[in-house]
Amino acid sequence: MSYTHLFSKGKLGGLQLAHRIVMAPLTRSRSTQPGDIPNDLNAEYYQQRTSAALIISEAAQISPQGKGYAFTPGIHSNEQIVGWRKVTDAVHKNGSRIFLQLWHVGRVSHSSLQANNSLPVAPSALAPEGQAFTYEGMLDFEVPRALATNELPGIVEQYKQAAINAKEAGFDGVEIHAANGYLLEQFLKDGTNLRDDNYGGSIENRVRLTLEVTQVVTEVWGGDHVGIRISPTGTFNSMSDSDPQALYNYLVEQLNPFNLAYLHVVESFAGSARESFDFATLRQTFNGAYMANGGYTADLAEQSLEDNKSDFIAFGTLFIANPDLPARLKKGAVLNDADESTFYGGDEKGYTDYPTLEDQAPP
């Protein structure tokens, strides 16, 4: 297959991109401690992957309260801003673009990761199943503290300040993380949101926090440099909703006035079937670019673009193991296999030591 569509130029908000291959946000847990600070190794990792038309960074916690995993970076301190500047400088040096993903994990945390050993926060006091990745190892999730209504403006302000900090750190835009079971999705879905105030109950109320966050972030960046990530069918981190189609149809309609650069949709997670949800309606409803994500191969990506089901394709695991993924796809080259044991935490092994085609070429 020639991948004509995959390697065609495309407009994403305020950016003109060389092709349609995006590097998806990937938590790798290799930030400097203490302080959750991006470092030289992180800069090298991203610089290796600058053949992506756009890089979406790993998620960065917008505040200490937003942290849920050991060794993940933040975007709320001056030291973190300086650390991220190393990353953005490295990416821009190679002529690529990078957005920062803004993250508050909500209940997917542990008191050992929180200031003063406080409980994690959530829309409702419901614990997810599973364990948190802490500095003491894997520990069972705890029942979170339900946020009071008067605390929510403070959460929105954390997103706004993080967006300001991302601009200072040299990013080209930001992505609002409203997927994969983290705080904003916890408010969106009725399996985790049992509130009876203006942020719970009806779909209109459950989308309120996400829209308020989108409002302040676009005030900082302008809509054409902001994307949002959603996972309508995602069950990761014990997520569920009684009517996801109605919820996400409404949410996307309400996002249109912000003139966002893109809608980043996780269509499949851990092998879940795309057929269980009408993603085409979201595609047709949204005014900006539609970025598809979830188990795509080059052939599936090309077909999606050719059939006008998407505008860009975000690849995750393939970019972990193949720093020069676009070149490999274009040439039909063999792909490196990813070492899952090195996905989270550690050093350069399984992080910056994957070979490129050039590295593998005979002398």
N, C-alpha and C positions, 0 to 999 in steps of 0.2 A: 504494500500500500504506500502511496506517495505522500500522504498526510498533507495535502494541499491546504486544507482548512486550518489544520493545527498550526501550520507555519505561515499563516497569513497575518498581516498586521491587523491590529484591533484597537478600538478606542475604549478606554476604561475611565469614565469620569473625565477628569482634567488631564489624563495621560494618554499619549499615543504609544502603544506597545508594539514591539517588533514581532511578536507571535502570541499564541494563545495559551502557553504553558506557564502556569503559576506554581510557585512553591508554597504549599499549604503550611499553616502554622503547626509547629511540632515541638512539644515540650521535650527537652533533653536533659534538664536538671544538671547544668554544669556551670552555674554562676558562683562567683567568689563569695565565701562566707567569712566572717559575718557581714551582713549588709545587703545580700541579694544583688550583687553588682556584676554586670556584664564585664567580660575580661578579654584579653588578647586571643585566647583560644576560641572564644565565641566569634570574635571578628574574623578569624581565619576560616572558621566553619562557614560563615555566611559568604565570605568573599569567594570561597571555592564554588559556590552555587549561584553565582551572578549571571550565568547564562539563562536563568529563569527570566521571563519577561517582567515578572513582578515577584518579589519575595514578600510573604506575610510572615512576620517574625513569630517566634514562640510567644505564647501568652505572657504578659507582664502584669503582675498584680498592681492595682491602682492605689492600694493602701496596705499597711501592715495587716489590717483586718481581712483583706482580700486574698491573703496567701493560703494555699492549701497543700502545697507539695514542697518537700525539702529541696534546696539548691536551685529554686526557680528565681528568675530576675524580677525586680520591681521597676516602677517608673514613678516613684514618689519621693525620692531623695536626690540631692545634688550629686552625690557620688554615683548614683545609678544613671543619671542623665549623662555624666561624663563618660561612664562605661559604655552606654549605648552610642555615644558619639563615635567611639572607636569602631563600632559595628557599621554605622551609617556611612562613615568616611570610607571604610573598606569597600562597602557595596558601591558607593558612588564612584570610587576610583576606577572600578571596572565597568562603569556606565550603566548599571542596573538601578532599579527603584525598589524601595522597601517601605512597607506599611507596618506599624506596630499594632499588635492585637491587645486590646484593653480588657482586663480580666479581674473579676471578683468571683471567687469560687463559692461564696455563700456557705452552705452547710458541708461542702466537700472539703473539710479541713479537720483539724484536731486542736484541742486546747494547748497542746505542747508547741504548736506553731503560732499561737496567738499571744499578743502582748498580755502580760500578767496572767497567763494561763486561762484566759477567758474562753467561754464556749464560743464556737463558731456561730454565725448568725444565718437566718433563713427567713422566708416569708412565714413559715409555720414550724412548730416544734416537732418535726418528723425527721428521724435519722435515716440516712441512706443505708443500704446493705453494703457490706464490704469493709475495707480498711484504708486508712490514710498512710501515705508515704512520708514518714517523719524522720527526724535525725536519730531517733531511737529505734528505727525499723518500722515495720508495718504494724499499725495499731488500729483497733476497731473504731469505726466512726461512733461519735457521740450524738446524743439528742441535742440539736442546736437550740439556741435562744431565738424566739420569734422577734423580729424587729418591730419596734413600736412605730406607729404611723409618723410620729414627729421626728423619727430618725432618718426617714427616707430622703428628705431634701439633702441631708449630709452625704448620703450615698451618691446622689446625683452630682453633688459638688466634687466628690472624689473623682468621678469620671471626667468632669470638666478640667480639673487641675491636671489629671494625667494626660489629657489631650494637649493641654498647654505645654506640659513637660516634654511630650513627644515631639512637639514642634521645635522646642529648644534643643532636643537631642539630634535633630537633623533628619527626621523621618519625612517621607514624601506624603504620608497620610496615615490614617488609623483605621483599624477594624474593630467594631464593637462585638465582643464575644457574647452572643445570646444563644449558645448551643451547648450540647454535651453535658447537660445537667448542672451547670453553674448558676450563679445567682439570678441572672435575668431570666433564664429558662425556668428556674424554680418558681418565679413569679408568673410566668406565662402559662404553665401547665397546671391543670386542676388536680393532678395527682400529688402535687407538692404544695399547692397554694390553697389553704383552707381558710383564708382570711375573710372577715365580714366587714372590712372597711372599704375605702375607695380603691384599694389595690387588690381586692379579691372578689370572688363570686362570678360575676359576668365576664365575658370575654373582653368587653370594653374596659373593665377595671383591671383585669390581669395584664393587659398590654400597656397599661398606663406608665409603669416604671421604665420599660424599654423605650417608650416614646419620649419620656422626659429626658432620659439619658441621650437619646439621639438628638434631641433639640439642643442640648448644651454642647455636645461634641461638634455638631455642625456649625454652631455659632463660632467655635474656635477655628475650624478648618474649612468651612464651606462644604456643602454636600458633595461636591465633585471630588473631594479627597477623603471621603469616608465610605467605608463598606460595613456591612453587618453580616454576621454568620448565624445561621439558624439550623436546627436539626429536627424537623417536624416529626419524624418517626423514631427518633432516637430514644433508646431506653437506658443508655449508659448512665451510671450513677443513680439507678432506681427511678428513672423518669417515666411518666405516663400521662396521657390526657384522654378524656372521654370522647372528644371530637376534634382531633388535630386539624382536619381539613378546614373546618369553620374557623378555628383559631388562627391558623396561618394565612388563610385567605384574607381575613380581616386585618391582621397585622400588616401584611404587605400593602394593602390598600392605604393604610394609615401612614406607611413609610414614604409613599410617593411624594407628598408635599416637600419632603426634605431634599429631594433631588440627589439621592445617594449615588455614588459611583457604581456600586455593585451590590448584589444580593448573593451571598456565598452560602450555598445550600448543601448540607451533608445529606445526600440522597440515600446512602447506604452506610451502615456502621456495623462492623464485624459480620459482614455477609448478609445483612438484612435485605429483604427484597424491595427493589424500587417500585414494584407494581402495587404495593400496598397503599400508595398515596398518589394523588394527582398533582405531580410536580409541574405539569404543563400549565395548569391554571396560574401557579405562582409566576412562571415564566411570562405568561401573557399579561398578567396584571401589573408586574413591576416595570417601572419606566426606565430603569438603568440597565446595566449589563448583568446577565445571569451567569454566575460562576458555579459550575457543578463540581462536586467532590464526592468521593466514596468508591474506592476500588476500581478506578478507571485504568484501563490499559490504553496504549496508543491507538489501537483499532477502535475501541469503544469511544474514546475521546473524539477521534476523527468522525465517527458515525454520528455522534451527538451534535457536533458542530455542523456537519453536512445537513442533518435533518432539522436544523434550526431549533434544537432543544436547549442549546446553551450558547454562550458567547466566549467563555473561557473555561478551562479545566484546571482545577487545583490538584496536584499530585503530592502525596505525603511520603509514605514509606519508600517509594521509588527514589525520592530525592535524598533520603537518608543514605542509601547505599550507592547512589550514582550522582556525584556532585556535578557531572556534565550531562545530566539526563537529556536535555534537548538534543545535543549532538548524537547521543546514542540512539534516541528515537528516530532521528532524521536518517541515520545510516542503517537502521535496522540492526544495530550491534547487540551483542549479548549484554544483558544487564547483570550487575553485581547483585548477589543475594544479601539481604540485610540481616545482621546479627542482632536478634531481639534481646539477647542478654545484655547488650550495651546501650539499649535505648535510653535508659534513665540513670543518670549519675555516672561518675567515673572520670576518665581523662580522655586523651586523644584516641584511644582504642575504640573503634566503632563510631568515631565522631569525625575526626579529620584525616583518618588514614585510609579511607576508601580510594582505590585507584581510579584515575580517569582513563579514557581511551589512549591518550598520549602516554600516560605512565605504562600502559600495557603493551604499547607498540614495540615490536622487536627492534633492537639497535641496528 
